[in-house]
């Protein structure tokens, strides 16, 4: 029987640690997300996509074929609001779970301007980027605000007779606009987590990243965890 490669054994050890802990170096790996964080993240993702796939055939006949995935349009009308409630509840859990790590630092407030563009072009000095950069923190708050917008407008649409016509019309507009912006942001989020930054997706699957990845994308966090420069 051949010996287990050292690299695989080190990764297995890091994954084991990632069940309960994060921000710790294990061999050539750094634990970035413990198991609870990953479960929350994927629960938000699953409930969001169920909401999208059941909501789009309700939104427009162009996507009516999606209703067949769930057994018909009437089933979608039943599932959609409940999936939205689940999404909102788990998003709330996610908000408080990550809130402590998402406070903008003084040097991150320019992420709404040219710094974000420089980041996308791999330009600029990012030596002080911690575990999450300013763009990720702004995305976190934008997603949280979007979830709130979908909830408020969704409740009005769920109980339309309890509100005035103006409130109903504004809620439909808010729900549609928020959904479109939210979906575009999620597509961008998926792109950044896969093609744009290889290795990022793995941190939400097994919980770890390589030291090389951490040093490249989050150098201050790398230094804090490893004690190295």
N, C-alpha and C positions, 0 to 999 in steps of 0.2 A: 504494500500500500504506500503510495507516494505521500510525502509530507505535505501538510497544509502550507501554502505560501505565506511568508511573513506578512506581506501586505494584506492578504485576506484575513489573517488572524487578527491583525491590528484593527482592521475595519470592523470585524465582528465584536471585538472588545469595545470599540467606540459606540457601536449600535446598542450594545448591552447597557452601557452607561447612559445613553440617550433616553432610556426608558424613564429615568427619574431626574436626571441632572442636565444642565446645559452650561455654556460658557466655561468649558473645561477641555484641556488638550489631552488626547489619548493617542500616543504614538504620533503618526503623521496626520491624524484627524483632529478636528475641533468640533465638539458637540455644540450645535447652533440652536436646535429646537428639541426640547424634551417631548415625550410622547403626548402629554396632555395638550401641548401647544399644537402639535400636528393634528390631533383628533379634532380640536376646535376648528382649525383652519379648513380641514376637509369636510367637516359637517356644514360649515358655512357655504363652501363651494357646492356641495351636493344639494342642499336646500335651495340655493340660488338657481341652479340649473333646472331643478324640478319646477321651480316657479316660472322660469323663462319658458320652458317647453310646454307647460300647461297654459301659460298666459298668452303666448303668441297666437295660437289659433282662436282665442277669444278676441284678441286685438284686431285681427284682420283676416278675411277669408283667404288671403294669399297663403297663409300658413295653416290653413285648415287641415292639411294632411298630417300635421304633427299630432292632431287629436287622436289619430289612429294608434299612436304609440301608447296611449293610456286607456283606450277602449271607447273613444268617442268624445264629442264636444261636451256633453252633459257631465261626463266624468271629470273632464278638465275644469269645468266650472265649479265642481265640488272640491277638487284637490287644490286648485290654485290659491284660494285664500288661506287655507290651512298650511300649505307649504310656505306661504308668505309669513304666517305667524311663526312657524318654526325657524325660518330664516332670520326674522327679527329677534327672536329670543336668543338664538345662538350668536348672532351678531352683537347683541348686548353683552353676552358672556365674553366674547372676543375683545370687545372694547375695553372692559375693565381688566381683562387678562394681560393685555399689552400696553395699557395706558401709561404705566410707569416708564416704559422704554421709549415712548413716543413724544416726549416733551421736546419741543424745538429749542435748540441751544442758540445763543446769540449769533454764532458764526454760520447758522443754517437758515437764517431768515431770508437770505438772498436766493433761495431755491425757487422762488416764484419768478425770478428774472433770468438773466443770462447764464447763471451757474448751471441751471438744469440743462440748457442747450449744450454747454461745454461737457457736461457729464455724458450726454448721449453721444457725443463725438469723441469720448475718451480723452478729453483735454482738461487742463486745469490741475491744480494741486489738491488732491484728496487725502493727504497724509493724516488729516485729523478726523476722518470719517470713522465713527464708532460702529456699534453693532448694526445700526440702521442709519442710512443717510437721510438728509433733509427731504428728498423726494419721496422716500418710502414713508416718512412720517406724515407728510402732507397727503399722500394717497390714503393712509390709514384714516385720517380725519374726514377726508372727502367720502370715502366708502361708508363711514359711520353716519355722516350727514345724509348720504343717499339712502341708506337703509331707513332712516327716520322719515325721509320724504315719501318713500314707498309705503311705509306703514300708515302714516297720517292720511295720505290720499287713498290708500287701499281701504281703510276703514269706512271712509265716506262712500266709496263705490260699493262696499259690501252692504251698507245700510242706507241706500240712497233716499228713502222716504223720510229719513230723520233729519235731512238737511235741505236747505234752499236750493233752487235751481242754479244760482250763481256759484254757490259752494261746490255743487256737484260738477259743474263745468270746469271750474278752476282745479278741482281735484283730478279730473280726467287729464287735463293738460299737464299738471304737475307729475302725475303718474307716468304719462307717456314720455315726457322730456327726461325725467329722472331715469327711467328704464333705458332710454337710448344712450344717455351719457354713461350710465353705469355699465352697460354692455360694452361700450367702446373702451372704457377704462379697464374692464376685466380682460378684454382681448389684448390690450397693451401690456397688462400685468402678466399674462401668460407668455407673451413674446419675450418680455424682459427676463422671465424666470426660466426660459428654455433656450431659444436660439441666441438671444443677445448675450446672456451670461451663463454659459454651460457650467453645470455643477450646482446651480441654484435650486433646480427642481429636486435634486437628490436630497437637499437639506430638509425638504418637506416630506420626503418619503422615508428615509432612514434616520434623519435628524442630524447628520454630520456633513461637514465640508472639509476639504483638504486645507492644510496650512497655507499652501500656495494660493488657493482661492481666497482665503481670508486676508492674506497679506496684500493681495492685489485689489480687492474690492472694499475691504473694511480694515485698513491698516492699523488704526488706533485700537480697534477691538482685538486685532491679532496681537498687538503689543501687550494689551491689558491681560489677555488670557495666557499668553506664553511667557511674558516677561522678556521677550526678545525684541530687537530693533528690526 
